[in-house]
Amino acid sequence: MSSGPSTQPARITDITEQVRAAWAAALEYDTFADDDDFFDIGGHSLFVARIMARLGKAQGQRLSLRLFFENPTVESLSRAIEANVGQNGGEPR
């Protein structure tokens, strides 16, 4: 369902890889698809804070937990982070 690297900007591809890695670390497995809902595949809210802290550190800014709850797939969270970082110029809030 996701498009290949040649059709995605490099930045969103990097963010997607960071999101996948953060999810895999929290879930302790990496066999999920980019359109799987985090909570349907065994994730829970305690993991969300860890994931968002890790992703925020990678982006150099604080990311809202709400961003995750509104975008509970790798694909949608990656795009939301890209939009959030773009709006804030990549600067810490």
Phi and psi in radians as a Rosetta constraint file:
Dihedral C 1 N 2 CA 2 C 2 CIRCULARHARMONIC -1.401 0.35
Dihedral N 2 CA 2 C 2 N 3 CIRCULARHARMONIC 2.626 0.35
Dihedral C 2 N 3 CA 3 C 3 CIRCULARHARMONIC -1.446 0.35
Dihedral N 3 CA 3 C 3 N 4 CIRCULARHARMONIC 2.746 0.35
Dihedral C 3 N 4 CA 4 C 4 CIRCULARHARMONIC -1.289 0.35
Dihedral N 4 CA 4 C 4 N 5 CIRCULARHARMONIC 2.944 0.35
Dihedral C 4 N 5 CA 5 C 5 CIRCULARHARMONIC -1.025 0.35
Dihedral N 5 CA 5 C 5 N 6 CIRCULARHARMONIC -0.492 0.35
Dihedral C 5 N 6 CA 6 C 6 CIRCULARHARMONIC -1.221 0.35
Dihedral N 6 CA 6 C 6 N 7 CIRCULARHARMONIC -0.356 0.35
Dihedral C 6 N 7 CA 7 C 7 CIRCULARHARMONIC -1.781 0.35
Dihedral N 7 CA 7 C 7 N 8 CIRCULARHARMONIC -0.131 0.35
Dihedral C 7 N 8 CA 8 C 8 CIRCULARHARMONIC -1.831 0.35
Dihedral N 8 CA 8 C 8 N 9 CIRCULARHARMONIC 2.454 0.35
Dihedral C 8 N 9 CA 9 C 9 CIRCULARHARMONIC -1.048 0.35
Dihedral N 9 CA 9 C 9 N 10 CIRCULARHARMONIC 2.585 0.35
Dihedral C 9 N 10 CA 10 C 10 CIRCULARHARMONIC -0.989 0.35
Dihedral N 10 CA 10 C 10 N 11 CIRCULARHARMONIC -0.652 0.35
Dihedral C 10 N 11 CA 11 C 11 CIRCULARHARMONIC -1.077 0.35
Dihedral N 11 CA 11 C 11 N 12 CIRCULARHARMONIC -0.808 0.35
Dihedral C 11 N 12 CA 12 C 12 CIRCULARHARMONIC -1.194 0.35
Dihedral N 12 CA 12 C 12 N 13 CIRCULARHARMONIC -0.571 0.35
Dihedral C 12 N 13 CA 13 C 13 CIRCULARHARMONIC -1.128 0.35
Dihedral N 13 CA 13 C 13 N 14 CIRCULARHARMONIC -0.741 0.35
Dihedral C 13 N 14 CA 14 C 14 CIRCULARHARMONIC -1.095 0.35
Dihedral N 14 CA 14 C 14 N 15 CIRCULARHARMONIC -0.775 0.35
Dihedral C 14 N 15 CA 15 C 15 CIRCULARHARMONIC -1.107 0.35
Dihedral N 15 CA 15 C 15 N 16 CIRCULARHARMONIC -0.757 0.35
Dihedral C 15 N 16 CA 16 C 16 CIRCULARHARMONIC -1.024 0.35
Dihedral N 16 CA 16 C 16 N 17 CIRCULARHARMONIC -0.749 0.35
Dihedral C 16 N 17 CA 17 C 17 CIRCULARHARMONIC -1.119 0.35
Dihedral N 17 CA 17 C 17 N 18 CIRCULARHARMONIC -0.676 0.35
Dihedral C 17 N 18 CA 18 C 18 CIRCULARHARMONIC -1.135 0.35
Dihedral N 18 CA 18 C 18 N 19 CIRCULARHARMONIC -0.723 0.35
Dihedral C 18 N 19 CA 19 C 19 CIRCULARHARMONIC -1.121 0.35
Dihedral N 19 CA 19 C 19 N 20 CIRCULARHARMONIC -0.827 0.35
Dihedral C 19 N 20 CA 20 C 20 CIRCULARHARMONIC -0.989 0.35
Dihedral N 20 CA 20 C 20 N 21 CIRCULARHARMONIC -0.783 0.35
Dihedral C 20 N 21 CA 21 C 21 CIRCULARHARMONIC -1.126 0.35
Dihedral N 21 CA 21 C 21 N 22 CIRCULARHARMONIC -0.714 0.35
Dihedral C 21 N 22 CA 22 C 22 CIRCULARHARMONIC -1.147 0.35
Dihedral N 22 CA 22 C 22 N 23 CIRCULARHARMONIC -0.740 0.35
Dihedral C 22 N 23 CA 23 C 23 CIRCULARHARMONIC -1.106 0.35
Dihedral N 23 CA 23 C 23 N 24 CIRCULARHARMONIC -0.792 0.35
Dihedral C 23 N 24 CA 24 C 24 CIRCULARHARMONIC -1.066 0.35
Dihedral N 24 CA 24 C 24 N 25 CIRCULARHARMONIC -0.697 0.35
Dihedral C 24 N 25 CA 25 C 25 CIRCULARHARMONIC -1.135 0.35
Dihedral N 25 CA 25 C 25 N 26 CIRCULARHARMONIC -0.750 0.35
Dihedral C 25 N 26 CA 26 C 26 CIRCULARHARMONIC -1.225 0.35
Dihedral N 26 CA 26 C 26 N 27 CIRCULARHARMONIC -0.758 0.35
Dihedral C 26 N 27 CA 27 C 27 CIRCULARHARMONIC -1.426 0.35
Dihedral N 27 CA 27 C 27 N 28 CIRCULARHARMONIC -0.327 0.35
Dihedral C 27 N 28 CA 28 C 28 CIRCULARHARMONIC 1.132 0.35
Dihedral N 28 CA 28 C 28 N 29 CIRCULARHARMONIC 0.514 0.35
Dihedral C 28 N 29 CA 29 C 29 CIRCULARHARMONIC -2.802 0.35
Dihedral N 29 CA 29 C 29 N 30 CIRCULARHARMONIC 2.821 0.35
Dihedral C 29 N 30 CA 30 C 30 CIRCULARHARMONIC -2.256 0.35
Dihedral N 30 CA 30 C 30 N 31 CIRCULARHARMONIC 0.413 0.35
Dihedral C 30 N 31 CA 31 C 31 CIRCULARHARMONIC -1.708 0.35
Dihedral N 31 CA 31 C 31 N 32 CIRCULARHARMONIC 1.205 0.35
Dihedral C 31 N 32 CA 32 C 32 CIRCULARHARMONIC -2.408 0.35
Dihedral N 32 CA 32 C 32 N 33 CIRCULARHARMONIC 2.728 0.35
Dihedral C 32 N 33 CA 33 C 33 CIRCULARHARMONIC -1.673 0.35
Dihedral N 33 CA 33 C 33 N 34 CIRCULARHARMONIC 2.820 0.35
Dihedral C 33 N 34 CA 34 C 34 CIRCULARHARMONIC -1.126 0.35
Dihedral N 34 CA 34 C 34 N 35 CIRCULARHARMONIC -0.329 0.35
Dihedral C 34 N 35 CA 35 C 35 CIRCULARHARMONIC -1.862 0.35
Dihedral N 35 CA 35 C 35 N 36 CIRCULARHARMONIC 0.185 0.35
Dihedral C 35 N 36 CA 36 C 36 CIRCULARHARMONIC -1.325 0.35
Dihedral N 36 CA 36 C 36 N 37 CIRCULARHARMONIC 2.399 0.35
Dihedral C 36 N 37 CA 37 C 37 CIRCULARHARMONIC -1.337 0.35
Dihedral N 37 CA 37 C 37 N 38 CIRCULARHARMONIC 2.207 0.35
Dihedral C 37 N 38 CA 38 C 38 CIRCULARHARMONIC -0.895 0.35
Dihedral N 38 CA 38 C 38 N 39 CIRCULARHARMONIC -0.751 0.35
Dihedral C 38 N 39 CA 39 C 39 CIRCULARHARMONIC -1.329 0.35
Dihedral N 39 CA 39 C 39 N 40 CIRCULARHARMONIC -0.439 0.35
Dihedral C 39 N 40 CA 40 C 40 CIRCULARHARMONIC -1.345 0.35
Dihedral N 40 CA 40 C 40 N 41 CIRCULARHARMONIC -0.363 0.35
Dihedral C 40 N 41 CA 41 C 41 CIRCULARHARMONIC -1.811 0.35
Dihedral N 41 CA 41 C 41 N 42 CIRCULARHARMONIC 0.284 0.35
Dihedral C 41 N 42 CA 42 C 42 CIRCULARHARMONIC 1.884 0.35
Dihedral N 42 CA 42 C 42 N 43 CIRCULARHARMONIC 0.000 0.35
Dihedral C 42 N 43 CA 43 C 43 CIRCULARHARMONIC -1.329 0.35
Dihedral N 43 CA 43 C 43 N 44 CIRCULARHARMONIC 2.730 0.35
Dihedral C 43 N 44 CA 44 C 44 CIRCULARHARMONIC -2.486 0.35
Dihedral N 44 CA 44 C 44 N 45 CIRCULARHARMONIC 2.971 0.35
Dihedral C 44 N 45 CA 45 C 45 CIRCULARHARMONIC -1.084 0.35
Dihedral N 45 CA 45 C 45 N 46 CIRCULARHARMONIC -0.461 0.35
Dihedral C 45 N 46 CA 46 C 46 CIRCULARHARMONIC -1.142 0.35
Dihedral N 46 CA 46 C 46 N 47 CIRCULARHARMONIC -0.525 0.35
Dihedral C 46 N 47 CA 47 C 47 CIRCULARHARMONIC -1.303 0.35
Dihedral N 47 CA 47 C 47 N 48 CIRCULARHARMONIC -0.484 0.35
Dihedral C 47 N 48 CA 48 C 48 CIRCULARHARMONIC -1.037 0.35
Dihedral N 48 CA 48 C 48 N 49 CIRCULARHARMONIC -0.783 0.35
Dihedral C 48 N 49 CA 49 C 49 CIRCULARHARMONIC -1.064 0.35
Dihedral N 49 CA 49 C 49 N 50 CIRCULARHARMONIC -0.739 0.35
Dihedral C 49 N 50 CA 50 C 50 CIRCULARHARMONIC -1.106 0.35
Dihedral N 50 CA 50 C 50 N 51 CIRCULARHARMONIC -0.797 0.35
Dihedral C 50 N 51 CA 51 C 51 CIRCULARHARMONIC -1.083 0.35
Dihedral N 51 CA 51 C 51 N 52 CIRCULARHARMONIC -0.822 0.35
Dihedral C 51 N 52 CA 52 C 52 CIRCULARHARMONIC -1.215 0.35
Dihedral N 52 CA 52 C 52 N 53 CIRCULARHARMONIC -0.566 0.35
Dihedral C 52 N 53 CA 53 C 53 CIRCULARHARMONIC -1.131 0.35
Dihedral N 53 CA 53 C 53 N 54 CIRCULARHARMONIC -0.770 0.35
Dihedral C 53 N 54 CA 54 C 54 CIRCULARHARMONIC -1.097 0.35
Dihedral N 54 CA 54 C 54 N 55 CIRCULARHARMONIC -0.799 0.35
Dihedral C 54 N 55 CA 55 C 55 CIRCULARHARMONIC -1.196 0.35
Dihedral N 55 CA 55 C 55 N 56 CIRCULARHARMONIC -0.666 0.35
Dihedral C 55 N 56 CA 56 C 56 CIRCULARHARMONIC -1.097 0.35
Dihedral N 56 CA 56 C 56 N 57 CIRCULARHARMONIC -0.719 0.35
Dihedral C 56 N 57 CA 57 C 57 CIRCULARHARMONIC -1.092 0.35
Dihedral N 57 CA 57 C 57 N 58 CIRCULARHARMONIC -0.745 0.35
Dihedral C 57 N 58 CA 58 C 58 CIRCULARHARMONIC -1.113 0.35
Dihedral N 58 CA 58 C 58 N 59 CIRCULARHARMONIC -0.562 0.35
Dihedral C 58 N 59 CA 59 C 59 CIRCULARHARMONIC -1.579 0.35
Dihedral N 59 CA 59 C 59 N 60 CIRCULARHARMONIC -0.176 0.35
Dihedral C 59 N 60 CA 60 C 60 CIRCULARHARMONIC 1.327 0.35
Dihedral N 60 CA 60 C 60 N 61 CIRCULARHARMONIC 0.459 0.35
Dihedral C 60 N 61 CA 61 C 61 CIRCULARHARMONIC -2.768 0.35
Dihedral N 61 CA 61 C 61 N 62 CIRCULARHARMONIC 2.803 0.35
Dihedral C 61 N 62 CA 62 C 62 CIRCULARHARMONIC -1.320 0.35
Dihedral N 62 CA 62 C 62 N 63 CIRCULARHARMONIC 2.304 0.35
Dihedral C 62 N 63 CA 63 C 63 CIRCULARHARMONIC -1.949 0.35
Dihedral N 63 CA 63 C 63 N 64 CIRCULARHARMONIC 2.354 0.35
Dihedral C 63 N 64 CA 64 C 64 CIRCULARHARMONIC -1.194 0.35
Dihedral N 64 CA 64 C 64 N 65 CIRCULARHARMONIC 2.439 0.35
Dihedral C 64 N 65 CA 65 C 65 CIRCULARHARMONIC -1.095 0.35
Dihedral N 65 CA 65 C 65 N 66 CIRCULARHARMONIC -0.563 0.35
Dihedral C 65 N 66 CA 66 C 66 CIRCULARHARMONIC -1.031 0.35
Dihedral N 66 CA 66 C 66 N 67 CIRCULARHARMONIC -0.599 0.35
Dihedral C 66 N 67 CA 67 C 67 CIRCULARHARMONIC -0.983 0.35
Dihedral N 67 CA 67 C 67 N 68 CIRCULARHARMONIC -0.708 0.35
Dihedral C 67 N 68 CA 68 C 68 CIRCULARHARMONIC -1.195 0.35
Dihedral N 68 CA 68 C 68 N 69 CIRCULARHARMONIC -0.859 0.35
Dihedral C 68 N 69 CA 69 C 69 CIRCULARHARMONIC -1.099 0.35
Dihedral N 69 CA 69 C 69 N 70 CIRCULARHARMONIC -0.505 0.35
Dihedral C 69 N 70 CA 70 C 70 CIRCULARHARMONIC -1.456 0.35
Dihedral N 70 CA 70 C 70 N 71 CIRCULARHARMONIC -0.228 0.35
Dihedral C 70 N 71 CA 71 C 71 CIRCULARHARMONIC -2.430 0.35
Dihedral N 71 CA 71 C 71 N 72 CIRCULARHARMONIC 1.250 0.35
Dihedral C 71 N 72 CA 72 C 72 CIRCULARHARMONIC -1.508 0.35
Dihedral N 72 CA 72 C 72 N 73 CIRCULARHARMONIC 0.375 0.35
Dihedral C 72 N 73 CA 73 C 73 CIRCULARHARMONIC -2.089 0.35
Dihedral N 73 CA 73 C 73 N 74 CIRCULARHARMONIC 2.757 0.35
Dihedral C 73 N 74 CA 74 C 74 CIRCULARHARMONIC -1.001 0.35
Dihedral N 74 CA 74 C 74 N 75 CIRCULARHARMONIC -0.809 0.35
Dihedral C 74 N 75 CA 75 C 75 CIRCULARHARMONIC -1.066 0.35
Dihedral N 75 CA 75 C 75 N 76 CIRCULARHARMONIC -0.893 0.35
Dihedral C 75 N 76 CA 76 C 76 CIRCULARHARMONIC -1.245 0.35
Dihedral N 76 CA 76 C 76 N 77 CIRCULARHARMONIC -0.636 0.35
Dihedral C 76 N 77 CA 77 C 77 CIRCULARHARMONIC -1.156 0.35
Dihedral N 77 CA 77 C 77 N 78 CIRCULARHARMONIC -0.702 0.35
Dihedral C 77 N 78 CA 78 C 78 CIRCULARHARMONIC -1.049 0.35
Dihedral N 78 CA 78 C 78 N 79 CIRCULARHARMONIC -0.794 0.35
Dihedral C 78 N 79 CA 79 C 79 CIRCULARHARMONIC -1.166 0.35
Dihedral N 79 CA 79 C 79 N 80 CIRCULARHARMONIC -0.673 0.35
Dihedral C 79 N 80 CA 80 C 80 CIRCULARHARMONIC -1.159 0.35
Dihedral N 80 CA 80 C 80 N 81 CIRCULARHARMONIC -0.704 0.35
Dihedral C 80 N 81 CA 81 C 81 CIRCULARHARMONIC -1.143 0.35
Dihedral N 81 CA 81 C 81 N 82 CIRCULARHARMONIC -0.754 0.35
Dihedral C 81 N 82 CA 82 C 82 CIRCULARHARMONIC -1.022 0.35
Dihedral N 82 CA 82 C 82 N 83 CIRCULARHARMONIC -0.781 0.35
Dihedral C 82 N 83 CA 83 C 83 CIRCULARHARMONIC -1.151 0.35
Dihedral N 83 CA 83 C 83 N 84 CIRCULARHARMONIC -0.723 0.35
Dihedral C 83 N 84 CA 84 C 84 CIRCULARHARMONIC -1.120 0.35
Dihedral N 84 CA 84 C 84 N 85 CIRCULARHARMONIC -0.806 0.35
Dihedral C 84 N 85 CA 85 C 85 CIRCULARHARMONIC -1.155 0.35
Dihedral N 85 CA 85 C 85 N 86 CIRCULARHARMONIC -0.690 0.35
Dihedral C 85 N 86 CA 86 C 86 CIRCULARHARMONIC -1.095 0.35
Dihedral N 86 CA 86 C 86 N 87 CIRCULARHARMONIC -0.712 0.35
Dihedral C 86 N 87 CA 87 C 87 CIRCULARHARMONIC -1.143 0.35
Dihedral N 87 CA 87 C 87 N 88 CIRCULARHARMONIC -0.616 0.35
Dihedral C 87 N 88 CA 88 C 88 CIRCULARHARMONIC -1.697 0.35
Dihedral N 88 CA 88 C 88 N 89 CIRCULARHARMONIC 0.130 0.35
Dihedral C 88 N 89 CA 89 C 89 CIRCULARHARMONIC 1.113 0.35
Dihedral N 89 CA 89 C 89 N 90 CIRCULARHARMONIC 0.324 0.35
Dihedral C 89 N 90 CA 90 C 90 CIRCULARHARMONIC 1.279 0.35
Dihedral N 90 CA 90 C 90 N 91 CIRCULARHARMONIC 0.125 0.35
Dihedral C 90 N 91 CA 91 C 91 CIRCULARHARMONIC -1.573 0.35
Dihedral N 91 CA 91 C 91 N 92 CIRCULARHARMONIC 2.518 0.35
Dihedral C 91 N 92 CA 92 C 92 CIRCULARHARMONIC -1.052 0.35
Dihedral N 92 CA 92 C 92 N 93 CIRCULARHARMONIC 2.548 0.35
